[in-house]
Amino acid sequence: MELSYGRELFQGRYAAHPSDCADLLDDAVSVMQKRATRFAGLQRSHAPTVEDPFVLVLVDEVAFLTAYQPDKQLRQRISAALATLATQGRSVGVGVMAALQDPRKEVMNIRNLFPDKIALRLDESEQVDMVLRDGARDRGALADHISLIPELGVGVAYMRLETSPEPIRVRAAYVSDADIRAMVAYYGQAA
């Protein structure tokens, strides 16, 4: 629901139905594989260019596509594409950002393929370590203590990067519905 507000900003690369999401994920895998073939032996990491921009695949409510998807073949196709992108995409400039509500392992069995993790407000202290890895809460990631009061807690999160086991507290800027409408009006026409 949140991403649909700005769908015009995605230049036609937006999907809400699971089969359409699978098609977009397959397209991203295709872009990744074509780049890997072109870059093989020439470069080891990606520097974005106009011809080969960084591609970020945003998946909101990933559990809807993986754990809760009733169509087994579609679920397997989506999981395979996500795993492929998460393991091979970064070096050629295709990244994945996946969001979910429930951090339990059975809901997101490929979560360890995502090197950087962000925990917004969580319900239980055990969930902090599920999201940010073992010991993160003991090292100060108190995501279960983030305020329910919007003015105090909206956008507050703890983040753990691949390069460091130490979690850091961050706060994202708030973007209102009016802000999104203004971005769509301004940038959506140029897209």
C-alpha positions in Angstrom: 0.0 0.0 0.0 2.8 2.4 0.9 4.7 2.0 -2.3 1.6 2.2 -4.5 1.3 5.9 -3.5 4.3 6.7 -5.6 4.0 4.0 -8.3 4.5 6.6 -11.1 8.0 7.2 -9.8 8.9 3.6 -10.6 8.8 4.1 -14.4 6.3 1.3 -15.0 8.3 -1.2 -12.9 5.7 -1.7 -10.2 3.7 -4.8 -9.4 1.2 -5.8 -6.7 -0.1 -9.2 -7.9 2.2 -12.1 -7.0 2.6 -13.3 -10.6 3.5 -9.8 -11.7 6.0 -9.5 -8.8 7.6 -12.8 -10.0 7.9 -11.4 -13.5 9.6 -8.3 -12.2 12.0 -10.3 -10.1 12.8 -12.6 -13.1 13.4 -9.4 -15.2 15.9 -8.2 -12.5 17.6 -11.6 -12.6 17.9 -11.2 -16.3 19.4 -7.8 -16.0 21.8 -9.1 -13.4 22.9 -12.1 -15.6 23.4 -10.0 -18.7 25.6 -7.6 -16.8 27.5 -10.4 -15.2 28.3 -11.8 -18.7 29.4 -8.3 -20.0 31.4 -7.5 -16.9 33.1 -10.9 -16.5 36.9 -10.4 -16.5 36.6 -6.6 -16.8 35.5 -5.5 -13.4 34.8 -6.9 -9.9 32.5 -4.3 -8.5 29.9 -2.0 -10.0 30.2 1.7 -10.5 26.8 3.1 -11.6 26.7 4.8 -15.0 23.9 6.1 -17.2 24.1 2.9 -19.3 24.2 0.6 -16.2 22.5 2.4 -13.3 22.2 0.8 -9.9 19.0 -1.1 -9.8 17.2 -1.4 -6.5 14.4 -4.0 -6.3 12.0 -3.0 -3.4 9.9 -5.8 -2.0 7.4 -4.8 0.6 5.9 -7.6 2.7 8.2 -10.2 1.3 6.5 -12.9 3.4 3.4 -12.4 1.3 5.4 -13.6 -1.7 7.3 -16.3 0.0 5.9 -17.8 3.2 2.2 -17.0 2.7 2.0 -17.5 -1.1 -0.5 -20.4 -1.6 0.8 -21.2 -5.2 3.8 -23.5 -4.5 5.4 -23.1 -7.9 5.0 -19.3 -7.8 6.4 -19.3 -4.2 9.4 -21.3 -5.4 10.0 -19.1 -8.4 9.9 -15.9 -6.3 12.2 -17.4 -3.6 14.7 -18.6 -6.2 14.8 -15.1 -7.9 15.2 -13.4 -4.6 18.0 -15.7 -3.5 19.8 -15.3 -6.9 19.6 -11.5 -6.7 20.7 -11.4 -3.0 23.7 -13.6 -3.6 24.9 -12.4 -7.1 23.3 -9.0 -7.8 25.4 -6.6 -5.7 28.6 -7.0 -7.7 26.9 -6.0 -10.9 24.7 -3.2 -9.4 21.4 -5.0 -8.8 20.3 -4.8 -5.1 17.3 -6.0 -3.2 15.6 -4.3 -0.2 13.0 -6.6 1.3 10.7 -5.6 4.2 8.6 -7.9 6.4 6.5 -7.7 9.5 7.4 -11.0 11.2 11.2 -11.8 11.5 10.8 -15.5 12.4 13.0 -17.8 10.4 10.1 -19.8 8.9 8.7 -16.6 7.4 12.0 -15.5 5.8 14.3 -18.5 5.3 16.7 -16.5 3.1 17.2 -13.6 5.4 20.9 -14.5 6.0 21.5 -13.7 2.3 20.8 -10.0 3.1 24.1 -8.6 4.4 22.8 -5.4 5.9 19.8 -5.4 8.2 17.5 -2.8 9.6 15.1 -3.3 12.6 12.3 -0.8 13.1 10.2 -1.2 16.3 9.8 -4.8 17.3 7.5 -6.4 19.8 9.9 -8.7 21.6 13.5 -8.5 22.6 14.2 -11.9 21.0 13.1 -10.5 17.6 16.0 -8.0 17.7 18.6 -10.8 17.5 16.5 -12.6 14.8 16.7 -9.5 12.6 20.1 -8.1 13.5 21.9 -11.4 14.4 22.8 -12.9 17.7 24.0 -10.5 20.4 22.8 -7.3 18.7 20.4 -6.4 21.5 23.1 -7.0 24.1 25.3 -4.6 22.1 22.6 -1.8 22.3 20.1 -2.4 19.6 16.9 -1.8 21.6 14.4 -2.0 18.8 11.9 -3.5 21.2 12.0 -0.2 23.2 11.3 2.2 20.3 8.4 4.4 21.2 4.9 3.8 20.0 4.3 7.5 20.1 4.6 8.6 16.4 6.5 11.8 17.2 9.1 9.9 19.1 9.3 6.5 17.3 8.4 6.9 13.6 11.5 6.3 11.5 13.7 5.2 14.4 15.6 2.0 13.7 18.7 0.0 14.5 20.9 -1.0 11.6 23.6 -3.6 11.3 25.9 -3.5 8.4 27.8 -6.5 6.9 31.1 -4.8 7.7 30.5 -4.5 11.5 28.7 -6.5 14.2 28.0 -3.3 16.0 24.4 -2.0 15.6 23.9 1.7 15.1 20.7 3.7 15.9 19.4 5.6 12.9 16.3 7.7 12.1 14.8 8.1 8.7 13.1 11.3 7.6 9.3 11.3 7.6 7.8 11.6 4.1 4.1 12.5 4.3 1.4 11.6 1.8 1.5 15.2 0.6 5.3 14.9 0.0 4.8 11.8 -2.1 2.1 13.5 -4.1 4.4 16.4 -4.8 7.2 14.1 -5.8 4.9 12.2 -8.2 3.6 15.5 -9.7 7.2 16.8 -10.2 9.2 13.7 -11.0 6.5 11.4 -12.4 6.0 13.6 -15.4 9.7 13.6 -16.2 9.9 9.8 -16.0 
